[in-house]
Amino acid sequence: MTGHVVPVRVYLAVFVSLLALTALTTWVAFIDLGTLNLGAANNIDLNTLAALVIAACKTTLVGLFFMHLRFSNTFTRLVILAGFFWLALLMSFTLTDVNTRGWSPNPAPWTAPAPAAAPAPVPPAAP
């Protein structure tokens, strides 16, 4: 099997980059970056956002160099793209559910007293 040969210095550079990004993730975890207010119920924690962006960068490095996706054929890239599309679709369905939970009012609990019954009809008097 002949494949693309990647120099060792590329692997070392990617490894050092991954270590630096891991250190950056740890450093960001100890700093309060605050929140981004997008409305009454939509607050985004910037620490979480920063950690996700760093994780996406690390995932890209691992995929491109250690899994050799940078040098793969078109079909493999299409399969990877389909996987990310499926992930985005599932996440959008989940976020749609989470974002619409406050639209309907909360129902009354099961232990609520029953409404008062209507009075029984009075039978007509006999003549």
C-alpha positions as CSV (number, residue, x, y, z in Angstrom):
1,M,0.0,0.0,0.0
2,T,1.4,3.3,-1.0
3,G,0.1,6.4,0.7
4,H,1.0,9.9,1.2
5,V,4.1,10.3,3.4
6,V,3.9,13.1,5.9
7,P,7.2,14.4,7.3
8,V,7.8,13.9,11.0
9,R,8.2,17.6,11.6
10,V,4.6,18.1,10.5
11,Y,3.4,15.6,13.1
12,L,5.5,17.3,15.7
13,A,4.2,20.7,14.7
14,V,0.6,19.5,15.0
15,F,1.4,17.8,18.3
16,V,2.8,21.0,19.7
17,S,-0.2,22.9,18.4
18,L,-2.5,20.5,20.1
19,L,-0.6,20.9,23.4
20,A,-0.8,24.7,23.0
21,L,-4.5,24.6,22.3
22,T,-5.0,22.3,25.3
23,A,-3.1,24.8,27.5
24,L,-5.2,27.6,26.1
25,T,-8.4,25.7,26.9
26,T,-7.2,25.2,30.5
27,W,-6.3,28.9,30.8
28,V,-9.7,30.1,29.4
29,A,-11.4,27.8,31.9
30,F,-10.0,29.7,34.8
31,I,-11.0,33.1,33.5
32,D,-14.5,34.4,33.6
33,L,-15.3,35.8,30.1
34,G,-18.9,36.6,31.0
35,T,-22.0,36.1,29.1
36,L,-23.5,37.4,25.8
37,N,-27.1,38.5,26.3
38,L,-29.2,37.8,23.3
39,G,-32.6,38.3,24.9
40,A,-34.6,37.5,28.0
41,A,-33.9,33.8,27.9
42,N,-30.9,33.5,25.6
43,N,-27.6,34.0,27.4
44,I,-24.5,32.5,25.9
45,D,-21.6,31.7,28.3
46,L,-18.5,32.9,26.5
47,N,-16.3,30.4,28.3
48,T,-18.3,27.6,26.8
49,L,-18.1,29.3,23.4
50,A,-14.4,29.7,23.6
51,A,-13.9,26.1,24.7
52,L,-16.0,24.8,21.8
53,V,-14.1,26.9,19.2
54,I,-10.8,25.6,20.6
55,A,-12.1,22.1,20.5
56,A,-13.2,22.5,16.9
57,C,-9.7,23.7,16.0
58,K,-8.2,20.7,17.7
59,T,-10.7,18.4,15.9
60,T,-9.7,19.9,12.6
61,L,-6.0,19.4,13.2
62,V,-6.5,15.7,14.3
63,G,-8.8,15.0,11.3
64,L,-6.6,16.6,8.7
65,F,-3.2,15.4,9.7
66,F,-3.5,12.3,12.0
67,M,-6.4,10.8,10.1
68,H,-5.0,11.9,6.8
69,L,-8.2,13.6,5.6
70,R,-6.1,16.3,4.0
71,F,-4.8,13.8,1.5
72,S,-7.9,11.7,1.1
73,N,-10.0,11.2,-2.1
74,T,-13.3,13.0,-2.9
75,F,-15.5,10.2,-1.7
76,T,-14.0,10.2,1.8
77,R,-14.4,14.0,2.0
78,L,-18.1,13.6,0.9
79,V,-18.7,11.1,3.6
80,I,-17.1,13.4,6.2
81,L,-19.2,16.3,4.9
82,A,-22.4,14.2,5.1
83,G,-21.5,13.3,8.7
84,F,-21.2,17.0,9.7
85,F,-24.4,17.8,7.9
86,W,-26.2,15.1,9.9
87,L,-24.7,16.4,13.1
88,A,-25.9,19.9,12.2
89,L,-29.4,18.6,11.4
90,L,-29.7,16.8,14.7
91,M,-28.4,19.8,16.7
92,S,-30.8,22.1,14.9
93,F,-33.8,19.8,15.9
94,T,-32.5,19.7,19.5
95,L,-32.1,23.5,19.7
96,T,-35.5,24.0,18.1
97,D,-37.0,21.9,20.9
98,V,-35.1,23.7,23.6
99,N,-35.8,27.2,22.3
100,T,-39.6,26.6,22.0
101,R,-40.2,25.2,25.5
102,G,-41.4,28.5,26.9
103,W,-44.0,29.1,24.2
104,S,-46.9,27.2,25.8
105,P,-48.2,28.1,29.3
106,N,-47.5,25.7,32.1
107,P,-50.6,23.4,32.7
108,A,-52.2,23.2,36.1
109,P,-50.8,20.4,38.3
110,W,-52.7,17.1,38.8
111,T,-53.4,18.0,42.4
112,A,-55.5,21.1,41.5
113,P,-59.0,21.0,42.9
114,A,-61.7,20.1,40.5
115,P,-64.0,22.9,39.3
116,A,-67.3,23.2,41.1
117,A,-70.0,21.1,39.7
118,A,-73.1,22.6,38.2
119,P,-76.2,22.4,40.4
120,A,-78.6,19.5,39.8
121,P,-81.7,20.5,37.8
122,V,-84.8,20.9,39.8
123,P,-87.7,18.6,38.6
124,P,-90.8,20.4,37.6
125,A,-93.6,20.6,40.2
126,A,-96.6,18.3,39.8
127,P,-99.9,20.1,39.0
